[in-house]
Amino acid sequence: MDREDLFIIFKMAIENKSEAFGFYQKAAMNTSDPESKKLFEEFARGEEYHLNRLKDRYRELTETQQPKV
């Protein structure tokens, strides 16, 4: 796998995690069940953590070599 493929994969993963984060946030806001709300909020926090890790790593990679994507 070359660096360009790696950049593409990271961008896709960031998009996917961002969508999942939004999905769980919305689900938490739209449920009236306290247990479901708590679970969705926990899932959202997990997705946010993964999203931030991916963004940080992508930033590190792009600082060393600019992607052509």
Buried (B, 14 or more C-beta within 10 A) or exposed (E): EEBEEBBEEBBEBBEBBBEBBEBBBEBBEEBEEEEEBEBBBEBBEBBBEBBEEBBEEBEEBBEEEEBEE
